[in-house]
């Protein structure tokens, strides 16, 4: 069983479209994250949820909207896609918001905006 | 601010050693180290929770100087499998360093 799973793995879409990426973890963790990794490999925190509550919302355009229906799921919806949104998006989870838990990453979702 | 890593890249021959440094202008209460191989997700290597703590993982070890807000990752007798990008992570604000690309050649 995959611990943190993301779908889809690849998205290719046109500018202006809307897309969603789903993430699920079966580790029983209470904190989930979305990270964006650009072409230079820089990993940037976008959002963090603890027990379905948003705890971190970095400077991310409001075209990005996370949704956490329960502790095991954190989805990412992106409206009006732009070329600069092209990146690999990683979902991760950890136990606890005390910052001591290691991060478990999903395989990543590669988004290409044409 | 994200942690600052150095060097940005390093090339080694098998069996050589390397040190990767990580420093932060923000308080570092604990530090994680991750390795990411090409086309894969980052994988946790170790966490350092206390100042001065050193941890080891096979021939990879790390130290943490809380006062100086620095951590270093030591790779000894490198193997081909060590190739990848290494990231330090400030647990305090969930930010990663920019990464150090390590290439080990035969």
Interface residues (C-beta under 8 A of the other chain):
Chain A: X33 X35 X40 X41 X42 X43 X44 X45 X48 X56 X90 X99 X100 X102 X103 X104 X105 X106 X107 X108
Chain B: X29 X30 X32 X34 X36 X40 X41 X42 X43 X44 X47 X49 X85 X87 X89 X91 X92 X94 X95 X96 X98 X99 X101
